[in-house]
């Protein structure tokens, strides 16, 4: 009885492994004229699939589908030909026809799908051939499109669209899928550390057994409490701790462990549609606008008191106030190291400044050296009313106009 239990367990494991290892994928191919912009403007044929299923065969089976020619008199279509007895992909009657879907059995070292492109036009036509749906194709496979008329070979795992000049009647192509071409993927750069508020930008490259590589678009995951994936390949460190970043490309995986240091502070800056005044309420690890404020869609300007003019900026700074135009009402989350004290030497005149990481009462938290250099009247532009208002408190993330009667050092502290 015990032997029977062991046999049943082993049989179950083998069945489970067979199910897990099953291959079921397809590559969707499309052809369109170079001038195609939509229905009625050029021509596109996008319903073509070359794929693999465990129960498919090299001959006709239930997964294959006939190709129907469109009513458009100037059509250009792509299909899998199985009607010519002189070709290797010939299928005997009644299946000798042209096909939109062509599925094969897995387990091959190399499989070739013969492809014809038929043009009903009387002149050469510039076209684009594109592929989609590679997500399920195991990463070890190399995928190549061959234009037999020009002998050009395209790596369509790397290149999703290729151009071709299609003459009248038939052009001959091949889709070649080769097993065991690629060995692994790798994340670049290989970050090991970050500080709170830092954004890390990473990419993945897939490698062949020969050592060649090219960039691919992976799925990204962050495990751990100290950060999030904002966009593919973009990691945002939110708090001190450790995170593991995992990239997954069609079954190939790589990971990096990142140690995050620093006590971070998160401040949400509200921006309304129109002109807004704001400043950096924390010290970010990178001062580039695109990395500090990735979701702000406008330009930023600072005020130069020496010239009295506004200038476009690409790099941010603490204590500097900025004017920025937002295309919509939005909220910007800024993360970095907080600071509760700031001193800045200012010349006499008007200045557009920022504040510190905590709200401060102007009467108690703002002073100058010498004491009478600062007029303690701060003004902020109100986007909703389109006018300035005098303030009693300075809040993180906001910017203010202040007037210095004389040269001196302004001090803001919590």
C-alpha positions as a Markdown table, in Angstrom:
| # | Residue | x | y | z |
|---|---|---|---|---|
| 1 | Unk | 0.0 | 0.0 | 0.0 |
| 2 | Unk | 2.8 | 2.4 | 0.8 |
| 3 | Unk | 4.4 | 1.6 | -2.5 |
| 4 | Unk | 1.2 | 2.5 | -4.3 |
| 5 | Unk | 1.0 | 5.8 | -2.5 |
| 6 | Unk | 4.6 | 6.6 | -3.6 |
| 7 | Unk | 3.7 | 5.7 | -7.2 |
| 8 | Unk | 0.6 | 7.9 | -7.1 |
| 9 | Unk | 2.6 | 10.9 | -5.7 |
| 10 | Unk | 5.3 | 10.5 | -8.3 |
| 11 | Unk | 2.7 | 10.3 | -11.0 |
| 12 | Unk | 1.0 | 13.4 | -9.8 |
| 13 | Unk | 4.3 | 15.3 | -9.7 |
| 14 | Unk | 5.0 | 14.2 | -13.3 |
| 15 | Unk | 1.6 | 15.3 | -14.5 |
| 16 | Unk | 2.0 | 18.6 | -12.7 |
| 17 | Unk | 5.4 | 19.2 | -14.3 |
| 18 | Unk | 4.0 | 18.4 | -17.7 |
| 19 | Unk | 1.2 | 20.9 | -17.2 |
| 20 | Unk | 3.6 | 23.6 | -15.9 |
| 21 | Unk | 6.1 | 23.0 | -18.8 |
| 22 | Unk | 3.5 | 23.2 | -21.5 |
| 23 | Unk | 4.1 | 25.7 | -24.2 |
| 24 | Unk | 1.3 | 27.9 | -25.5 |
| 25 | Unk | 2.3 | 31.1 | -27.2 |
| 26 | Unk | 2.0 | 33.0 | -30.5 |
| 27 | Unk | 3.5 | 35.9 | -32.3 |
| 28 | Unk | 1.1 | 38.3 | -33.9 |
| 29 | Unk | 2.2 | 39.7 | -37.2 |
| 30 | Unk | 0.8 | 42.7 | -39.0 |
| 31 | Unk | 1.5 | 44.5 | -42.3 |
| 32 | Unk | 0.4 | 48.0 | -43.1 |
| 33 | Unk | 1.2 | 50.6 | -45.8 |
| 34 | Unk | 3.6 | 53.3 | -44.7 |
| 35 | Unk | 0.8 | 55.9 | -45.1 |
| 36 | Unk | -1.7 | 54.1 | -42.9 |
| 37 | Unk | -3.2 | 56.3 | -40.2 |
| 38 | Unk | -6.6 | 54.5 | -39.7 |
| 39 | Unk | -9.5 | 53.0 | -41.6 |
| 40 | Unk | -9.9 | 54.7 | -45.0 |
| 41 | Unk | -6.3 | 56.0 | -44.9 |
| 42 | Unk | -3.9 | 53.4 | -46.2 |
| 43 | Unk | -4.3 | 49.7 | -45.5 |
| 44 | Unk | -3.5 | 47.4 | -42.6 |
| 45 | Unk | -3.8 | 43.6 | -42.1 |
| 46 | Unk | -3.2 | 42.7 | -38.4 |
| 47 | Unk | -4.8 | 39.3 | -37.8 |
| 48 | Unk | -2.0 | 36.8 | -38.3 |
| 49 | Unk | -0.6 | 34.4 | -35.7 |
| 50 | Unk | 2.4 | 32.1 | -35.8 |
| 51 | Unk | 2.3 | 30.0 | -32.6 |
| 52 | Unk | 2.9 | 26.9 | -30.6 |
| 53 | Unk | 0.5 | 24.6 | -28.7 |
| 54 | Unk | 1.2 | 21.3 | -27.1 |
| 55 | Unk | -1.6 | 19.6 | -29.1 |
| 56 | Unk | -0.8 | 21.3 | -32.4 |
| 57 | Unk | 1.0 | 19.7 | -35.3 |
| 58 | Unk | 3.0 | 20.7 | -38.3 |
| 59 | Unk | 0.1 | 19.8 | -40.5 |
| 60 | Unk | -3.4 | 21.2 | -40.4 |
| 61 | Unk | -5.2 | 21.1 | -37.0 |
| 62 | Unk | -8.0 | 22.8 | -35.2 |
| 63 | Unk | -5.8 | 25.7 | -34.1 |
| 64 | Unk | -5.1 | 26.8 | -37.7 |
| 65 | Unk | -7.4 | 29.3 | -39.4 |
| 66 | Unk | -8.0 | 30.2 | -43.1 |
| 67 | Unk | -7.2 | 33.6 | -44.5 |
| 68 | Unk | -9.9 | 35.6 | -46.2 |
| 69 | Unk | -9.1 | 38.3 | -48.7 |
| 70 | Unk | -10.6 | 41.7 | -48.0 |
| 71 | Unk | -13.0 | 43.5 | -50.3 |
| 72 | Unk | -10.7 | 46.5 | -50.7 |
| 73 | Unk | -9.3 | 46.4 | -54.3 |
| 74 | Unk | -5.9 | 47.8 | -53.2 |
| 75 | Unk | -5.4 | 45.4 | -50.4 |
| 76 | Unk | -2.0 | 44.1 | -49.1 |
| 77 | Unk | -2.2 | 41.0 | -46.9 |
| 78 | Unk | 0.2 | 38.6 | -45.0 |
| 79 | Unk | -0.5 | 34.9 | -44.7 |
| 80 | Unk | 1.0 | 31.4 | -44.3 |
| 81 | Unk | 0.9 | 29.6 | -47.6 |
| 82 | Unk | 0.0 | 25.8 | -47.6 |
| 83 | Unk | -1.3 | 25.4 | -51.1 |
| 84 | Unk | 1.8 | 24.8 | -53.3 |
| 85 | Unk | 3.0 | 21.1 | -53.6 |
| 86 | Unk | 6.5 | 22.4 | -54.5 |
| 87 | Unk | 6.8 | 24.2 | -51.1 |
| 88 | Unk | 7.9 | 22.6 | -47.8 |
| 89 | Unk | 4.8 | 23.8 | -46.0 |
| 90 | Unk | 2.3 | 22.2 | -48.4 |
| 91 | Unk | -0.8 | 20.6 | -46.9 |
| 92 | Unk | -2.7 | 18.1 | -48.9 |
| 93 | Unk | -6.4 | 18.8 | -50.0 |
| 94 | Unk | -8.8 | 19.8 | -48.6 |
| 95 | Unk | -6.4 | 21.9 | -46.5 |
| 96 | Unk | -4.3 | 23.4 | -49.3 |
| 97 | Unk | -5.1 | 27.1 | -48.8 |
| 98 | Unk | -3.7 | 30.3 | -47.3 |
| 99 | Unk | -3.9 | 30.7 | -43.5 |
| 100 | Unk | -4.0 | 33.5 | -41.0 |
| 101 | Unk | -3.2 | 31.3 | -38.0 |
| 102 | Unk | -0.5 | 28.6 | -38.2 |
| 103 | Unk | 0.2 | 26.7 | -35.0 |
| 104 | Unk | 3.0 | 24.1 | -34.6 |
| 105 | Unk | 4.0 | 21.6 | -31.9 |
| 106 | Unk | 6.8 | 22.6 | -29.4 |
| 107 | Unk | 10.0 | 20.8 | -28.8 |
| 108 | Unk | 11.9 | 22.0 | -31.9 |
| 109 | Unk | 15.5 | 23.4 | -32.2 |
| 110 | Unk | 14.4 | 25.5 | -35.1 |
| 111 | Unk | 11.0 | 26.1 | -36.7 |
| 112 | Unk | 10.4 | 28.1 | -39.9 |
| 113 | Unk | 7.1 | 29.6 | -40.9 |
| 114 | Unk | 7.0 | 30.5 | -44.6 |
| 115 | Unk | 5.1 | 33.8 | -45.1 |
| 116 | Unk | 3.8 | 35.4 | -48.3 |
| 117 | Unk | 2.8 | 39.0 | -48.6 |
| 118 | Unk | 0.3 | 39.6 | -51.5 |
| 119 | Unk | -0.2 | 43.0 | -53.0 |
| 120 | Unk | -3.2 | 43.7 | -55.3 |
| 121 | Unk | -1.6 | 47.0 | -56.3 |
| 122 | Unk | 0.1 | 47.6 | -59.6 |
| 123 | Unk | 3.1 | 49.5 | -58.2 |
| 124 | Unk | 5.6 | 49.0 | -55.5 |
| 125 | Unk | 4.3 | 50.0 | -52.0 |
| 126 | Unk | 6.3 | 51.0 | -48.9 |
| 127 | Unk | 5.1 | 48.9 | -46.0 |
| 128 | Unk | 5.8 | 48.2 | -42.3 |
| 129 | Unk | 5.7 | 44.7 | -40.9 |
| 130 | Unk | 5.3 | 44.6 | -37.1 |
| 131 | Unk | 5.0 | 42.0 | -34.4 |
| 132 | Unk | 3.2 | 41.9 | -31.0 |
| 133 | Unk | 2.5 | 39.4 | -28.3 |
| 134 | Unk | 6.0 | 38.3 | -27.4 |
| 135 | Unk | 5.3 | 38.2 | -23.6 |
| 136 | Unk | 4.5 | 34.5 | -23.6 |
| 137 | Unk | 7.3 | 33.4 | -25.9 |
| 138 | Unk | 10.0 | 31.9 | -23.7 |
| 139 | Unk | 13.1 | 34.1 | -23.6 |
| 140 | Unk | 15.6 | 31.5 | -24.8 |
| 141 | Unk | 14.1 | 31.6 | -28.3 |
| 142 | Unk | 15.6 | 33.8 | -30.9 |
| 143 | Unk | 13.0 | 35.3 | -33.3 |
| 144 | Unk | 14.0 | 36.4 | -36.8 |
| 145 | Unk | 12.2 | 37.7 | -39.8 |
| 146 | Unk | 13.9 | 37.1 | -43.2 |
| 147 | Unk | 13.1 | 39.1 | -46.3 |
| 148 | Unk | 14.0 | 36.6 | -49.0 |
| 149 | Unk | 13.9 | 39.2 | -51.8 |
| 150 | Unk | 16.7 | 41.3 | -50.1 |
| 151 | Unk | 18.3 | 38.5 | -47.9 |
| 152 | Unk | 17.9 | 40.9 | -44.9 |
| 153 | Unk | 17.4 | 39.3 | -41.5 |
| 154 | Unk | 15.8 | 41.2 | -38.7 |
| 155 | Unk | 15.9 | 40.3 | -35.0 |
| 156 | Unk | 12.3 | 41.0 | -34.2 |
| 157 | Unk | 12.7 | 40.2 | -30.5 |
| 158 | Unk | 14.7 | 43.4 | -30.5 |
| 159 | Unk | 13.1 | 45.3 | -33.4 |
| 160 | Unk | 9.3 | 45.3 | -33.3 |
| 161 | Unk | 8.8 | 46.9 | -36.8 |
| 162 | Unk | 10.7 | 46.5 | -40.1 |
| 163 | Unk | 10.2 | 48.3 | -43.4 |
| 164 | Unk | 9.9 | 46.6 | -46.7 |
| 165 | Unk | 9.2 | 47.6 | -50.3 |
| 166 | Unk | 6.4 | 45.3 | -51.5 |
| 167 | Unk | 6.1 | 44.8 | -55.3 |
| 168 | Unk | 2.9 | 43.7 | -57.0 |
| 169 | Unk | 1.7 | 40.1 | -56.4 |
| 170 | Unk | 3.7 | 37.9 | -54.0 |
| 171 | Unk | 6.8 | 38.6 | -51.8 |
| 172 | Unk | 8.4 | 35.8 | -49.8 |
| 173 | Unk | 9.4 | 36.0 | -46.1 |
| 174 | Unk | 10.3 | 33.6 | -43.4 |
| 175 | Unk | 9.7 | 33.7 | -39.7 |
| 176 | Unk | 12.5 | 31.7 | -38.0 |
| 177 | Unk | 12.3 | 30.7 | -34.3 |
| 178 | Unk | 15.4 | 29.1 | -32.8 |
| 179 | Unk | 15.7 | 27.5 | -29.4 |
| 180 | Unk | 18.5 | 28.1 | -26.9 |
| 181 | Unk | 19.7 | 31.4 | -28.4 |
| 182 | Unk | 19.5 | 33.5 | -25.3 |
| 183 | Unk | 21.0 | 32.6 | -21.9 |
| 184 | Unk | 20.0 | 35.2 | -19.3 |
| 185 | Unk | 19.1 | 38.9 | -18.7 |
| 186 | Unk | 20.9 | 41.4 | -16.5 |
| 187 | Unk | 19.8 | 44.6 | -14.8 |
| 188 | Unk | 21.9 | 47.8 | -15.5 |
| 189 | Unk | 23.1 | 49.7 | -13.7 |
| 190 | Unk | 23.6 | 47.3 | -10.8 |
| 191 | Unk | 22.6 | 49.6 | -8.0 |
| 192 | Unk | 23.3 | 48.4 | -4.5 |
| 193 | Unk | 22.3 | 51.5 | -2.5 |
| 194 | Unk | 20.1 | 54.6 | -2.5 |
| 195 | Unk | 18.9 | 57.3 | -0.2 |
| 196 | Unk | 15.3 | 58.2 | 0.7 |
| 197 | Unk | 13.7 | 60.2 | -2.0 |
| 198 | Unk | 16.1 | 58.9 | -4.8 |
| 199 | Unk | 14.8 | 57.6 | -8.1 |
| 200 | Unk | 16.8 | 54.9 | -9.7 |
| 201 | Unk | 16.4 | 54.3 | -13.5 |
| 202 | Unk | 17.2 | 50.7 | -14.5 |
| 203 | Unk | 17.2 | 48.7 | -17.8 |
| 204 | Unk | 17.4 | 45.1 | -18.7 |
| 205 | Unk | 19.6 | 43.5 | -21.4 |
| 206 | Unk | 19.2 | 40.0 | -22.8 |
| 207 | Unk | 22.4 | 38.0 | -23.6 |
| 208 | Unk | 23.0 | 35.3 | -26.2 |
| 209 | Unk | 25.3 | 32.4 | -25.5 |
| 210 | Unk | 27.9 | 34.2 | -27.7 |
| 211 | Unk | 27.9 | 37.2 | -25.3 |
| 212 | Unk | 25.9 | 39.6 | -27.6 |
| 213 | Unk | 23.2 | 41.6 | -25.9 |
| 214 | Unk | 20.4 | 44.1 | -26.6 |
| 215 | Unk | 17.9 | 46.0 | -24.4 |
| 216 | Unk | 14.5 | 44.5 | -23.7 |
| 217 | Unk | 11.4 | 45.7 | -21.9 |
| 218 | Unk | 10.8 | 43.7 | -18.8 |
| 219 | Unk | 8.2 | 43.5 | -16.1 |
| 220 | Unk | 9.4 | 45.0 | -12.8 |
| 221 | Unk | 8.7 | 44.2 | -9.2 |
| 222 | Unk | 9.9 | 45.7 | -5.9 |
| 223 | Unk | 9.8 | 43.4 | -2.8 |
| 224 | Unk | 10.2 | 45.1 | 0.5 |
| 225 | Unk | 8.7 | 48.1 | 2.4 |
| 226 | Unk | 11.2 | 50.7 | 1.4 |
| 227 | Unk | 10.2 | 51.7 | -2.1 |
| 228 | Unk | 7.9 | 51.3 | -5.1 |
| 229 | Unk | 8.1 | 50.8 | -8.9 |
| 230 | Unk | 6.6 | 54.0 | -10.3 |
| 231 | Unk | 7.1 | 53.2 | -14.0 |
| 232 | Unk | 8.9 | 50.2 | -15.7 |
| 233 | Unk | 12.5 | 50.3 | -14.6 |
| 234 | Unk | 12.0 | 53.3 | -12.3 |
| 235 | Unk | 12.3 | 52.6 | -8.5 |
| 236 | Unk | 11.4 | 55.3 | -5.9 |
| 237 | Unk | 13.0 | 54.9 | -2.5 |
| 238 | Unk | 10.4 | 55.9 | 0.1 |
| 239 | Unk | 12.0 | 54.9 | 3.5 |
| 240 | Unk | 15.1 | 53.4 | 5.0 |
| 241 | Unk | 15.4 | 49.7 | 4.7 |
| 242 | Unk | 16.2 | 47.0 | 2.0 |
| 243 | Unk | 14.4 | 46.3 | -1.2 |
| 244 | Unk | 14.9 | 43.6 | -3.9 |
| 245 | Unk | 14.2 | 44.8 | -7.4 |
| 246 | Unk | 13.2 | 41.9 | -9.8 |
| 247 | Unk | 13.1 | 42.1 | -13.6 |
| 248 | Unk | 11.2 | 39.4 | -15.5 |
| 249 | Unk | 11.5 | 39.1 | -19.3 |
| 250 | Unk | 9.6 | 36.2 | -20.7 |
| 251 | Unk | 10.7 | 33.9 | -17.9 |
| 252 | Unk | 14.3 | 35.1 | -17.6 |
| 253 | Unk | 14.8 | 36.9 | -14.3 |
| 254 | Unk | 17.5 | 39.1 | -12.6 |
| 255 | Unk | 17.4 | 40.9 | -9.3 |
| 256 | Unk | 19.4 | 43.5 | -7.3 |
| 257 | Unk | 19.3 | 44.2 | -3.6 |
| 258 | Unk | 19.3 | 47.9 | -2.7 |
| 259 | Unk | 20.0 | 49.2 | 0.8 |
| 260 | Unk | 18.2 | 52.5 | 1.4 |
| 261 | Unk | 19.4 | 55.0 | 4.0 |
| 262 | Unk | 18.2 | 58.3 | 5.4 |
| 263 | Unk | 15.2 | 59.4 | 7.3 |
| 264 | Unk | 12.8 | 60.5 | 4.5 |
| 265 | Unk | 10.0 | 63.0 | 4.6 |
| 266 | Unk | 7.1 | 63.0 | 2.2 |
| 267 | Unk | 5.5 | 66.3 | 1.3 |
| 268 | Unk | 2.5 | 66.6 | -1.1 |
| 269 | Unk | 2.5 | 69.9 | -3.1 |
| 270 | Unk | -0.8 | 70.9 | -4.5 |
| 271 | Unk | -0.8 | 72.6 | -7.9 |
| 272 | Unk | -3.8 | 74.1 | -9.6 |
| 273 | Unk | -4.3 | 74.6 | -13.3 |
| 274 | Unk | -2.5 | 77.8 | -14.1 |
| 275 | Unk | 0.5 | 79.5 | -12.5 |
| 276 | Unk | 1.7 | 78.2 | -9.2 |
| 277 | Unk | 4.5 | 79.3 | -6.8 |
| 278 | Unk | 6.3 | 76.4 | -5.0 |
| 279 | Unk | 9.7 | 75.3 | -3.7 |
| 280 | Unk | 11.5 | 72.1 | -2.7 |
| 281 | Unk | 10.4 | 71.3 | 0.9 |
| 282 | Unk | 13.0 | 68.5 | 1.3 |
| 283 | Unk | 16.6 | 67.7 | 0.2 |
| 284 | Unk | 16.2 | 65.2 | -2.7 |
| 285 | Unk | 19.2 | 63.0 | -3.8 |
| 286 | Unk | 19.0 | 64.4 | -7.3 |
| 287 | Unk | 18.2 | 67.9 | -8.2 |
| 288 | Unk | 17.1 | 67.3 | -11.8 |
| 289 | Unk | 13.6 | 68.4 | -12.5 |
| 290 | Unk | 12.5 | 65.3 | -14.3 |
| 291 | Unk | 13.6 | 63.1 | -11.4 |
| 292 | Unk | 12.5 | 65.4 | -8.6 |
| 293 | Unk | 9.1 | 66.2 | -10.1 |
| 294 | Unk | 8.5 | 63.5 | -12.7 |
| 295 | Unk | 4.8 | 64.2 | -13.0 |
| 296 | Unk | 4.9 | 68.0 | -13.3 |
| 297 | Unk | 4.1 | 68.8 | -16.9 |
| 298 | Unk | 5.2 | 72.4 | -17.1 |
| 299 | Unk | 8.3 | 74.6 | -17.1 |
| 300 | Unk | 9.8 | 76.2 | -14.0 |
| 301 | Unk | 11.1 | 79.8 | -13.7 |
| 302 | Unk | 13.2 | 81.4 | -10.9 |
| 303 | Unk | 13.5 | 85.1 | -10.3 |
| 304 | Unk | 16.9 | 86.8 | -10.5 |
| 305 | Unk | 16.9 | 89.8 | -8.1 |
| 306 | Unk | 20.0 | 91.4 | -9.8 |
| 307 | Unk | 18.4 | 91.7 | -13.3 |
| 308 | Unk | 14.7 | 91.6 | -12.2 |
| 309 | Unk | 14.0 | 88.9 | -14.8 |
| 310 | Unk | 12.7 | 85.4 | -14.7 |
| 311 | Unk | 14.8 | 82.5 | -16.1 |
| 312 | Unk | 14.0 | 78.9 | -17.0 |
| 313 | Unk | 15.6 | 76.3 | -14.8 |
| 314 | Unk | 16.4 | 72.6 | -15.3 |
| 315 | Unk | 17.9 | 72.1 | -11.8 |
| 316 | Unk | 16.2 | 72.7 | -8.5 |
| 317 | Unk | 17.5 | 74.0 | -5.2 |
| 318 | Unk | 16.2 | 74.4 | -1.7 |
| 319 | Unk | 15.1 | 77.8 | -0.5 |
| 320 | Unk | 14.6 | 79.0 | -4.1 |
| 321 | Unk | 11.0 | 79.8 | -5.1 |
| 322 | Unk | 9.7 | 78.9 | -8.5 |
| 323 | Unk | 6.9 | 79.9 | -10.8 |
| 324 | Unk | 5.5 | 76.9 | -12.7 |
| 325 | Unk | 2.5 | 76.6 | -15.0 |
| 326 | Unk | 0.5 | 73.4 | -14.6 |
| 327 | Unk | -1.8 | 72.1 | -17.3 |
| 328 | Unk | -4.2 | 70.6 | -14.8 |
| 329 | Unk | -5.0 | 70.4 | -11.1 |
| 330 | Unk | -2.6 | 67.9 | -9.6 |
| 331 | Unk | -0.6 | 66.9 | -6.5 |
| 332 | Unk | 3.1 | 66.3 | -6.6 |
| 333 | Unk | 4.7 | 63.9 | -4.0 |
| 334 | Unk | 8.2 | 64.9 | -3.1 |
| 335 | Unk | 10.4 | 62.7 | -0.9 |
| 336 | Unk | 13.8 | 63.4 | 0.6 |
| 337 | Unk | 15.6 | 64.4 | 3.7 |
| 338 | Unk | 13.9 | 67.1 | 5.8 |
| 339 | Unk | 15.6 | 70.2 | 7.0 |
| 340 | Unk | 14.2 | 72.4 | 9.8 |
| 341 | Unk | 16.7 | 75.3 | 9.6 |
| 342 | Unk | 17.9 | 77.5 | 6.7 |
| 343 | Unk | 20.0 | 80.6 | 6.5 |
| 344 | Unk | 20.5 | 82.6 | 3.3 |
| 345 | Unk | 22.3 | 85.8 | 2.5 |
| 346 | Unk | 20.0 | 88.1 | 0.4 |
| 347 | Unk | 20.6 | 91.5 | -1.1 |
| 348 | Unk | 18.3 | 94.4 | -0.6 |
| 349 | Unk | 15.1 | 94.2 | -2.7 |
| 350 | Unk | 12.5 | 91.6 | -3.6 |
| 351 | Unk | 13.2 | 87.9 | -3.5 |
| 352 | Unk | 11.3 | 84.8 | -4.4 |
| 353 | Unk | 12.1 | 82.2 | -1.8 |
| 354 | Unk | 11.1 | 78.8 | -0.5 |
| 355 | Unk | 10.6 | 77.4 | 3.0 |
| 356 | Unk | 11.8 | 74.6 | 5.2 |
| 357 | Unk | 10.2 | 71.1 | 5.8 |
| 358 | Unk | 7.9 | 72.2 | 8.6 |
| 359 | Unk | 5.2 | 74.9 | 8.8 |
| 360 | Unk | 6.5 | 77.9 | 10.7 |
| 361 | Unk | 4.9 | 81.0 | 12.2 |
| 362 | Unk | 6.3 | 84.1 | 10.5 |
| 363 | Unk | 6.3 | 86.1 | 13.7 |
| 364 | Unk | 8.4 | 83.5 | 15.6 |
| 365 | Unk | 10.2 | 81.4 | 13.0 |
| 366 | Unk | 11.5 | 84.1 | 10.7 |
| 367 | Unk | 14.3 | 86.6 | 11.5 |
| 368 | Unk | 17.2 | 88.4 | 9.9 |
| 369 | Unk | 20.7 | 89.5 | 10.7 |
| 370 | Unk | 20.9 | 92.4 | 11.1 |
| 371 | Unk | 17.5 | 92.3 | 12.7 |
| 372 | Unk | 15.9 | 95.2 | 10.8 |
| 373 | Unk | 17.0 | 94.0 | 7.3 |
| 374 | Unk | 13.8 | 92.0 | 6.8 |
| 375 | Unk | 10.3 | 93.2 | 6.5 |
| 376 | Unk | 8.3 | 90.4 | 7.9 |
| 377 | Unk | 5.6 | 90.5 | 5.3 |
| 378 | Unk | 5.4 | 87.4 | 3.0 |
| 379 | Unk | 3.2 | 87.2 | 0.0 |
| 380 | Unk | 2.0 | 84.2 | -2.0 |
| 381 | Unk | 0.3 | 84.0 | -5.4 |
| 382 | Unk | -3.2 | 82.4 | -5.2 |
| 383 | Unk | -3.8 | 80.6 | -8.4 |
| 384 | Unk | -7.6 | 80.3 | -7.8 |
| 385 | Unk | -8.1 | 84.0 | -7.2 |
| 386 | Unk | -5.3 | 85.2 | -9.5 |
| 387 | Unk | -4.0 | 87.6 | -6.8 |
| 388 | Unk | -1.4 | 87.8 | -4.0 |
| 389 | Unk | -2.3 | 87.4 | -0.4 |
| 390 | Unk | -0.3 | 88.2 | 2.8 |
| 391 | Unk | 0.6 | 85.2 | 5.0 |
| 392 | Unk | 0.9 | 84.4 | 8.7 |
| 393 | Unk | 2.5 | 81.0 | 8.2 |
| 394 | Unk | 5.0 | 79.5 | 5.7 |
| 395 | Unk | 4.1 | 76.0 | 4.6 |
| 396 | Unk | 6.4 | 73.4 | 3.1 |
| 397 | Unk | 6.4 | 73.3 | -0.6 |
| 398 | Unk | 5.1 | 76.8 | -1.1 |
| 399 | Unk | 7.1 | 79.8 | -2.3 |
| 400 | Unk | 6.9 | 83.4 | -1.2 |
| 401 | Unk | 7.8 | 87.0 | -2.1 |
| 402 | Unk | 9.8 | 88.8 | 0.7 |
| 403 | Unk | 11.3 | 92.2 | 0.7 |
| 404 | Unk | 14.8 | 93.0 | 2.3 |
| 405 | Unk | 15.3 | 96.6 | 3.3 |
| 406 | Unk | 19.0 | 96.0 | 3.4 |
| 407 | Unk | 21.5 | 93.3 | 2.7 |
| 408 | Unk | 21.4 | 90.6 | 5.3 |
| 409 | Unk | 20.9 | 87.0 | 6.2 |
| 410 | Unk | 17.4 | 85.6 | 6.5 |
| 411 | Unk | 16.9 | 82.8 | 8.9 |
| 412 | Unk | 14.0 | 80.3 | 8.9 |
| 413 | Unk | 13.7 | 77.7 | 11.7 |
| 414 | Unk | 11.1 | 75.5 | 13.2 |
